[in-house]
Amino acid sequence: MKTVLITGATSGFGWATASSFLLQNHRVIITGRRQERLNAFIQQHKSYQENILSLCFDVRVREEVEKKLYNIPEEWKKIDILINNAGLSRGLTEIQNGEYSDWEEMIDTNIKGLLYVSKVVVNMMIERDIEGHIINVGSTAGHEVYPKGNVYCATKHAVDAITKGMRLDLLAHNIKVSTIDPGMAETEFSIVRFHGDIERAKKVYEGFEPLRPEDIAECILFIANAPKHVNVAQILLLPSAQANTVTVKRKV
């Protein structure tokens, strides 16, 4: 049994991944900003309740991250796997028309939040001499910039660079570092990107079958379950109908 910390576990990839680890009899620490969704996860998985610890905080706020993680119960501090899943996109517009608030939210969540959580958890792993594993959730946007994606793509390029830097820095501590980079997946992603415009969000996935959260969760489990001597450094995951960030075969 391993202890797995998953950020952004209140929906989408994070929720599905936390469920998958529980079903494999691991302990999960679920985090997110929405206490009601954390409660809902526990209620839905109440038969596994003793293997769930929920922490409500915003990864963008370093003081909250440190307070919550440094003060978790001692028996939960032996974290074997960290899944940096918390992330979002805000807006889809030309760079000259971008909103400062959207830029700041993406940078603070996707880059700084990942760093804040990682620093605390990595030092816990090193202190306890754990052969740990960091799995960062990136995106195809970290491989290829698409029109109007500017700042979001920049944050996911940063995740890719940080992942590579982590892998170098943590090699001496026997901590694996991996990334999974999904393409178009139907979650709350587009609803958040379009500031709650559900109809616009639905159009993103019309005419083809996108990835589902369970697809990403299955791949994360594959990464985590690799033999000790194997590190799955990167998985680039696309729906069958997608060839790159902008090329999608849709049914007419």
C-alpha contacts under 8 A as a table, 3 or more apart, distances in Angstrom:
res1	aa1	res2	aa2	distance
1	M	25	N	6.34
1	M	26	H	4.85
1	M	27	R	6.92
2	K	26	H	5.15
2	K	27	R	6.09
2	K	79	I	7.53
2	K	80	D	5.96
2	K	81	I	7.60
3	T	26	H	6.17
3	T	27	R	4.72
3	T	28	V	5.73
3	T	29	I	7.38
3	T	76	W	7.26
3	T	78	K	6.79
3	T	79	I	5.03
3	T	80	D	5.36
3	T	81	I	6.53
4	V	21	F	7.84
4	V	26	H	7.30
4	V	27	R	6.14
4	V	28	V	4.77
4	V	29	I	6.03
4	V	79	I	6.02
4	V	80	D	6.02
4	V	81	I	4.71
4	V	82	L	5.90
4	V	83	I	7.45
5	L	28	V	5.79
5	L	29	I	4.53
5	L	30	I	6.15
5	L	31	T	7.72
5	L	79	I	6.85
5	L	81	I	6.30
5	L	82	L	4.90
5	L	83	I	6.12
6	I	9	A	6.02
6	I	14	G	6.45
6	I	18	A	6.91
6	I	28	V	7.26
6	I	29	I	6.18
6	I	30	I	5.27
6	I	31	T	6.27
6	I	82	L	6.17
6	I	83	I	4.82
6	I	84	N	6.33
6	I	85	N	6.58
7	T	14	G	6.81
7	T	30	I	6.36
7	T	31	T	4.91
7	T	32	G	6.22
7	T	83	I	6.49
7	T	84	N	5.55
7	T	85	N	5.24
7	T	86	A	5.10
8	G	11	S	7.06
8	G	14	G	5.53
8	G	15	W	7.81
8	G	30	I	7.58
8	G	31	T	5.80
8	G	32	G	4.84
8	G	33	R	7.76
8	G	84	N	7.90
8	G	85	N	5.62
8	G	86	A	4.09
8	G	87	G	7.28
9	A	12	G	7.50
9	A	13	F	7.36
9	A	14	G	3.89
9	A	15	W	4.60
9	A	17	T	7.95
9	A	18	A	6.89
9	A	30	I	5.52
9	A	31	T	5.65
9	A	32	G	5.89
9	A	38	L	7.59
9	A	85	N	7.65
9	A	86	A	7.61
10	T	14	G	6.58
10	T	15	W	5.63
10	T	30	I	7.87
10	T	31	T	7.32
10	T	32	G	5.81
10	T	33	R	7.88
10	T	34	R	6.87
10	T	37	R	5.31
10	T	38	L	5.83
10	T	41	F	7.40
11	S	14	G	5.93
11	S	15	W	4.87
11	S	16	A	7.61
11	S	37	R	7.79
11	S	187	T	7.74
11	S	188	E	7.49
12	G	15	W	5.50
12	G	16	A	6.31
12	G	187	T	5.25
12	G	188	E	6.74
12	G	213	P	5.43
13	F	16	A	5.28
13	F	17	T	5.93
13	F	85	N	7.32
13	F	187	T	7.81
13	F	213	P	4.68
13	F	214	E	7.16
13	F	216	I	6.40
13	F	217	A	6.39
14	G	17	T	5.13
14	G	18	A	6.06
14	G	85	N	6.16
14	G	86	A	7.71
14	G	217	A	7.91
15	W	18	A	5.27
15	W	19	S	6.26
15	W	41	F	7.59
16	A	19	S	5.14
16	A	20	S	6.22
16	A	213	P	5.88
16	A	214	E	5.62
16	A	217	A	5.83
17	T	20	S	5.05
17	T	21	F	6.30
17	T	213	P	7.90
17	T	214	E	7.29
17	T	216	I	7.63
17	T	217	A	4.44
17	T	218	E	7.61
17	T	220	I	7.35
17	T	221	L	7.84
18	A	21	F	5.32
18	A	22	L	6.28
18	A	28	V	6.41
18	A	30	I	7.15
19	S	22	L	5.17
19	S	23	L	6.29
19	S	45	H	7.83
20	S	23	L	5.16
20	S	24	Q	6.48
20	S	217	A	6.72
20	S	218	E	7.57
20	S	221	L	7.60
21	F	24	Q	5.08
21	F	25	N	6.58
21	F	26	H	5.50
21	F	27	R	7.37
21	F	28	V	7.15
21	F	221	L	7.39
22	L	25	N	5.02
22	L	26	H	5.14
22	L	27	R	6.31
22	L	28	V	6.80
22	L	48	Y	7.05
22	L	51	N	7.45
23	L	26	H	7.39
26	H	51	N	7.16
27	R	51	N	4.57
27	R	52	I	6.01
28	V	51	N	6.29
28	V	52	I	5.14
28	V	53	L	6.42
29	I	52	I	5.88
29	I	53	L	4.69
29	I	54	S	5.69
29	I	55	L	7.25
30	I	38	L	7.28
30	I	52	I	7.25
30	I	53	L	6.26
30	I	54	S	4.84
30	I	55	L	6.26
31	T	38	L	7.40
31	T	54	S	5.83
31	T	55	L	4.81
31	T	56	C	5.61
31	T	57	F	6.80
32	G	35	Q	7.26
32	G	38	L	7.13
32	G	55	L	6.90
32	G	56	C	5.27
32	G	57	F	5.78
32	G	58	D	6.53
32	G	86	A	7.91
33	R	56	C	5.42
33	R	57	F	5.12
33	R	58	D	5.29
34	R	37	R	5.43
34	R	38	L	6.51
34	R	56	C	6.75
35	Q	38	L	5.04
35	Q	39	N	6.15
35	Q	56	C	5.84
36	E	39	N	5.03
36	E	40	A	6.13
37	R	40	A	4.81
37	R	41	F	6.19
38	L	41	F	5.14
38	L	42	I	6.45
38	L	54	S	6.42
38	L	56	C	7.66
39	N	42	I	5.17
39	N	43	Q	6.18
40	A	43	Q	5.00
40	A	44	Q	6.08
41	F	44	Q	5.15
41	F	45	H	6.21
42	I	45	H	5.09
42	I	46	K	5.53
42	I	49	Q	6.26
42	I	52	I	7.20
43	Q	46	K	4.96
45	H	48	Y	5.53
45	H	49	Q	6.42
46	K	49	Q	4.71
48	Y	51	N	5.54
48	Y	52	I	6.89
49	Q	52	I	5.29
50	E	53	L	7.94
55	L	68	K	6.86
57	F	64	E	6.02
57	F	65	V	6.64
57	F	68	K	7.36
58	D	61	V	5.71
58	D	64	E	6.73
58	D	65	V	7.07
59	V	62	R	6.80
59	V	64	E	7.43
59	V	65	V	5.96
59	V	86	A	7.72
59	V	109	T	6.41
59	V	112	K	7.97
59	V	113	G	4.54
59	V	114	L	7.30
59	V	116	Y	7.13
59	V	117	V	6.98
60	R	108	D	5.31
60	R	109	T	5.28
60	R	112	K	6.56
60	R	113	G	4.78
60	R	116	Y	7.95
61	V	64	E	5.42
61	V	65	V	6.37
61	V	113	G	7.49
62	R	65	V	5.03
62	R	66	E	6.16
62	R	113	G	7.60
62	R	116	Y	6.04
63	E	66	E	5.29
63	E	67	K	6.02
64	E	67	K	5.13
64	E	68	K	6.02
65	V	68	K	5.46
65	V	69	L	6.04
65	V	116	Y	6.86
65	V	117	V	6.41
66	E	69	L	5.34
66	E	70	Y	5.68
66	E	116	Y	7.93
66	E	117	V	7.87
66	E	120	V	6.97
67	K	70	Y	5.59
67	K	71	N	6.09
68	K	71	N	5.41
68	K	72	I	6.34
69	L	72	I	5.52
69	L	120	V	7.24
69	L	121	V	7.83
70	Y	120	V	7.70
72	I	76	W	6.54
72	I	77	K	6.64
73	P	76	W	5.50
73	P	77	K	6.73
74	E	77	K	5.31
74	E	78	K	7.99
75	E	78	K	6.97
76	W	79	I	6.85
77	K	124	M	7.23
78	K	124	M	7.39
78	K	125	M	7.14
78	K	128	R	7.19
78	K	130	I	7.79
79	I	82	L	7.21
79	I	121	V	7.33
79	I	124	M	7.51
79	I	125	M	6.73
79	I	132	G	7.58
80	D	125	M	7.29
80	D	130	I	6.79
80	D	131	E	7.25
80	D	132	G	4.81
80	D	133	H	6.38
81	I	132	G	5.76
81	I	133	H	4.77
81	I	134	I	5.87
81	I	135	I	7.51
81	I	224	A	7.86
82	L	118	S	7.75
82	L	121	V	7.38
82	L	133	H	6.38
82	L	134	I	4.88
82	L	135	I	6.16
83	I	134	I	6.06
83	I	135	I	4.76
83	I	136	N	5.81
83	I	137	V	7.35
84	N	114	L	6.13
84	N	117	V	7.94
84	N	118	S	7.84
84	N	134	I	7.56
84	N	135	I	6.25
84	N	136	N	4.76
84	N	137	V	6.01
85	N	136	N	6.42
85	N	137	V	5.13
86	A	109	T	7.06
86	A	110	N	6.97
86	A	113	G	7.90
86	A	114	L	7.59
87	G	106	M	7.39
87	G	109	T	5.74
87	G	110	N	4.87
88	L	106	M	6.22
88	L	109	T	7.21
88	L	110	N	6.84
88	L	189	F	6.54
88	L	192	V	7.21
88	L	193	R	7.30
89	S	102	D	8.00
89	S	106	M	6.06
89	S	152	Y	5.91
89	S	189	F	6.94
89	S	190	S	7.77
89	S	192	V	6.77
89	S	193	R	4.92
90	R	102	D	5.23
90	R	103	W	7.43
90	R	105	E	7.60
90	R	106	M	6.76
90	R	152	Y	7.67
90	R	192	V	6.44
90	R	193	R	4.12
90	R	194	F	6.70
90	R	195	H	7.18
91	G	98	G	7.52
91	G	99	E	7.92
91	G	102	D	6.65
91	G	193	R	5.07
91	G	194	F	5.80
91	G	195	H	7.47
92	L	148	K	5.28
92	L	149	G	6.01
92	L	193	R	7.17
92	L	194	F	7.56
93	T	97	N	6.28
93	T	98	G	6.06
93	T	148	K	4.61
93	T	149	G	7.12
94	E	97	N	5.44
94	E	98	G	6.38
94	E	147	P	7.58
94	E	148	K	4.78
94	E	149	G	7.85
94	E	150	N	7.60
95	I	98	G	5.21
95	I	148	K	6.84
95	I	150	N	6.47
95	I	151	V	7.86
98	G	102	D	7.39
98	G	103	W	7.42
99	E	102	D	5.25
99	E	103	W	6.42
100	Y	103	W	5.11
100	Y	104	E	6.12
101	S	104	E	5.16
101	S	105	E	6.12
102	D	105	E	5.22
102	D	106	M	6.29
103	W	106	M	5.35
103	W	107	I	6.16
103	W	151	V	6.44
103	W	152	Y	7.83
104	E	107	I	5.17
104	E	108	D	5.79
105	E	108	D	5.18
105	E	109	T	5.96
106	M	109	T	5.26
106	M	110	N	5.61
106	M	111	I	7.70
106	M	151	V	7.74
106	M	152	Y	6.57
106	M	155	T	7.12
107	I	110	N	5.48
107	I	111	I	5.38
107	I	112	K	6.54
107	I	155	T	6.16
108	D	111	I	5.91
108	D	112	K	4.88
108	D	113	G	5.91
109	T	112	K	5.93
109	T	113	G	4.72
109	T	114	L	7.02
110	N	113	G	6.03
110	N	114	L	6.14
110	N	155	T	6.14
110	N	156	K	7.30
110	N	159	V	7.50
111	I	114	L	5.35
111	I	115	L	6.33
111	I	155	T	6.21
111	I	158	A	6.87
111	I	159	V	6.55
112	K	115	L	5.03
112	K	116	Y	6.08
113	G	116	Y	5.12
113	G	117	V	6.29
114	L	117	V	5.50
114	L	118	S	6.00
115	L	118	S	5.06
115	L	119	K	6.00
116	Y	119	K	5.51
116	Y	120	V	6.75
117	V	120	V	5.53
117	V	121	V	6.27
118	S	121	V	5.21
118	S	122	V	5.66
119	K	122	V	5.37
119	K	123	N	6.22
120	V	123	N	5.44
120	V	124	M	6.41
121	V	124	M	4.97
121	V	125	M	6.28
122	V	125	M	5.02
122	V	126	I	6.21
123	N	126	I	4.98
123	N	127	E	5.93
124	M	127	E	5.13
124	M	128	R	6.20
125	M	128	R	5.28
125	M	129	D	5.88
125	M	130	I	5.01
125	M	131	E	7.38
125	M	132	G	6.35
126	I	129	D	4.88
126	I	130	I	6.28
126	I	173	H	6.67
127	E	130	I	7.86
129	D	173	H	7.71
130	I	174	N	7.82
130	I	175	I	7.68
131	E	173	H	7.25
131	E	174	N	5.16
131	E	175	I	5.20
131	E	176	K	7.62
132	G	174	N	7.02
132	G	175	I	4.62
132	G	176	K	6.28
133	H	175	I	5.35
133	H	176	K	4.55
133	H	177	V	5.77
133	H	178	S	7.71
133	H	224	A	7.53
134	I	175	I	7.33
134	I	176	K	6.18
134	I	177	V	4.73
134	I	178	S	6.22
135	I	177	V	5.92
135	I	178	S	4.75
135	I	179	T	5.33
135	I	180	I	7.38
135	I	220	I	7.74
136	N	159	V	7.56
136	N	163	T	7.06
136	N	177	V	7.81
136	N	178	S	6.26
136	N	179	T	4.64
136	N	180	I	6.54
137	V	179	T	5.70
137	V	180	I	5.18
137	V	181	D	6.13
137	V	182	P	7.98
138	G	141	A	7.85
138	G	142	G	6.59
138	G	156	K	5.82
138	G	159	V	6.22
138	G	160	D	6.80
138	G	179	T	6.31
138	G	180	I	5.80
138	G	181	D	4.51
138	G	182	P	7.01
139	S	142	G	5.34
139	S	143	H	7.46
139	S	156	K	6.24
139	S	180	I	7.26
139	S	181	D	3.94
139	S	182	P	4.97
139	S	183	G	6.28
139	S	236	L	7.93
140	T	143	H	5.25
140	T	144	E	6.43
140	T	181	D	5.52
140	T	182	P	5.89
140	T	183	G	5.33
140	T	236	L	7.10
140	T	244	N	7.74
140	T	245	T	6.42
141	A	144	E	5.28
141	A	145	V	5.82
141	A	146	Y	7.41
141	A	149	G	7.97
141	A	152	Y	7.51
141	A	153	C	4.80
141	A	154	A	7.95
141	A	156	K	5.96
141	A	157	H	7.08
141	A	245	T	6.95
142	G	145	V	7.37
142	G	153	C	5.75
142	G	154	A	7.11
142	G	155	T	7.53
142	G	156	K	4.29
142	G	157	H	3.97
142	G	158	A	7.41
142	G	159	V	7.30
142	G	160	D	6.28
142	G	181	D	7.73
143	H	157	H	6.65
144	E	153	C	7.54
144	E	245	T	6.82
145	V	149	G	6.51
145	V	150	N	6.76
145	V	153	C	5.70
145	V	154	A	7.92
145	V	245	T	7.76
146	Y	149	G	5.36
146	Y	150	N	7.25
146	Y	153	C	7.63
146	Y	245	T	6.55
146	Y	246	V	6.71
147	P	150	N	7.15
149	G	152	Y	5.60
149	G	153	C	5.59
150	N	153	C	5.37
150	N	154	A	6.17
151	V	154	A	4.82
151	V	155	T	6.26
152	Y	155	T	5.19
152	Y	156	K	6.49
153	C	156	K	5.16
153	C	157	H	6.12
154	A	157	H	5.03
154	A	158	A	6.20
155	T	158	A	4.94
155	T	159	V	6.37
156	K	159	V	4.85
156	K	160	D	6.34
157	H	160	D	5.09
157	H	161	A	6.37
158	A	161	A	5.04
158	A	162	I	6.00
159	V	162	I	5.06
159	V	163	T	5.99
160	D	163	T	5.16
160	D	164	K	6.40
160	D	179	T	7.68
161	A	164	K	5.19
161	A	165	G	6.19
162	I	165	G	4.95
162	I	166	M	5.98
163	T	166	M	5.06
163	T	167	R	6.22
163	T	177	V	6.68
163	T	178	S	6.99
163	T	179	T	7.00
164	K	167	R	5.13
164	K	168	L	6.53
164	K	177	V	7.93
165	G	168	L	5.25
165	G	169	D	6.18
166	M	169	D	5.06
166	M	170	L	5.76
166	M	177	V	6.67
167	R	170	L	5.49
167	R	171	L	5.97
167	R	175	I	7.85
167	R	176	K	6.73
167	R	177	V	5.18
167	R	178	S	7.89
168	L	171	L	5.55
169	D	172	A	7.03
170	L	173	H	5.22
170	L	174	N	6.60
170	L	175	I	5.55
170	L	176	K	7.42
170	L	177	V	7.98
171	L	174	N	5.30
171	L	175	I	6.02
171	L	176	K	7.14
172	A	175	I	7.76
176	K	231	N	6.34
177	V	231	N	7.50
177	V	233	A	6.60
178	S	223	I	7.64
178	S	231	N	7.20
178	S	232	V	6.17
178	S	233	A	4.41
178	S	234	Q	5.63
179	T	233	A	6.24
179	T	234	Q	4.82
179	T	235	I	6.48
180	I	216	I	7.96
180	I	219	C	7.80
180	I	220	I	7.25
180	I	234	Q	5.65
180	I	235	I	4.71
180	I	236	L	6.13
180	I	237	L	7.36
181	D	234	Q	7.48
181	D	235	I	6.02
181	D	236	L	4.80
181	D	237	L	6.03
182	P	185	A	7.19
182	P	216	I	7.27
182	P	236	L	6.00
182	P	237	L	4.64
182	P	238	L	6.03
183	G	211	L	7.53
183	G	236	L	7.72
183	G	237	L	5.95
183	G	238	L	4.76
183	G	239	P	6.86
183	G	242	Q	7.68
183	G	244	N	7.99
183	G	245	T	7.02
184	M	205	Y	7.94
184	M	210	P	5.75
184	M	211	L	6.17
184	M	238	L	6.84
184	M	239	P	6.82
184	M	242	Q	7.69
185	A	210	P	5.12
185	A	211	L	4.22
185	A	212	R	5.60
185	A	213	P	7.11
185	A	239	P	7.87
186	E	189	F	7.19
186	E	190	S	7.86
186	E	205	Y	7.00
186	E	210	P	6.06
186	E	211	L	6.30
186	E	212	R	5.92
186	E	213	P	7.48
187	T	190	S	7.28
187	T	212	R	7.42
187	T	213	P	7.02
188	E	191	I	5.21
188	E	192	V	6.12
189	F	192	V	5.32
189	F	193	R	6.14
190	S	193	R	4.74
190	S	194	F	5.99
190	S	201	A	4.93
190	S	202	K	7.93
190	S	204	V	7.54
191	I	194	F	5.28
191	I	195	H	6.14
191	I	196	G	4.89
191	I	197	D	5.89
191	I	198	I	5.62
191	I	200	R	7.89
191	I	201	A	5.26
192	V	195	H	5.05
192	V	196	G	5.77
193	R	196	G	7.67
194	F	197	D	5.42
194	F	198	I	7.89
194	F	200	R	7.23
194	F	201	A	6.78
197	D	200	R	5.56
197	D	201	A	6.26
198	I	201	A	4.95
198	I	202	K	6.18
199	E	202	K	5.19
199	E	203	K	6.63
200	R	203	K	5.37
200	R	204	V	7.10
201	A	204	V	5.58
201	A	205	Y	7.69
202	K	205	Y	5.77
202	K	206	E	6.65
203	K	206	E	5.09
205	Y	208	F	6.41
205	Y	209	E	7.23
205	Y	210	P	6.45
206	E	250	R	7.28
207	G	249	K	7.91
207	G	250	R	4.45
207	G	251	K	4.62
207	G	252	V	6.82
208	F	241	A	6.47
208	F	249	K	7.00
208	F	250	R	5.15
208	F	251	K	6.39
209	E	239	P	7.02
209	E	240	S	7.93
209	E	241	A	7.19
210	P	239	P	5.50
210	P	241	A	7.80
211	L	215	D	6.37
211	L	216	I	7.79
211	L	238	L	7.17
211	L	239	P	5.41
212	R	215	D	5.36
212	R	216	I	7.05
213	P	216	I	5.36
213	P	217	A	6.28
214	E	217	A	4.90
214	E	218	E	6.07
215	D	218	E	5.23
215	D	219	C	6.51
216	I	219	C	5.19
216	I	220	I	6.22
217	A	220	I	5.06
217	A	221	L	6.24
218	E	221	L	5.18
218	E	222	F	6.33
219	C	222	F	4.89
219	C	223	I	6.31
219	C	235	I	7.94
220	I	223	I	5.08
220	I	224	A	6.16
221	L	224	A	4.99
221	L	225	N	5.87
222	F	225	N	5.19
222	F	226	A	6.28
223	I	226	A	5.56
223	I	231	N	7.43
223	I	232	V	5.66
226	A	230	V	5.91
226	A	231	N	6.90
226	A	232	V	7.35
227	P	230	V	5.27
227	P	231	N	7.92
228	K	231	N	7.72
232	V	235	I	7.41
238	L	241	A	7.92
238	L	242	Q	6.10
238	L	243	A	7.51
239	P	242	Q	5.49
240	S	243	A	7.72
241	A	248	V	5.54
241	A	249	K	5.14
241	A	250	R	7.27
242	Q	245	T	7.42
242	Q	246	V	7.92
242	Q	247	T	5.91
242	Q	248	V	4.43
242	Q	249	K	6.51
243	A	246	V	7.78
243	A	247	T	5.45
243	A	248	V	6.29
244	N	247	T	5.31
244	N	248	V	7.50
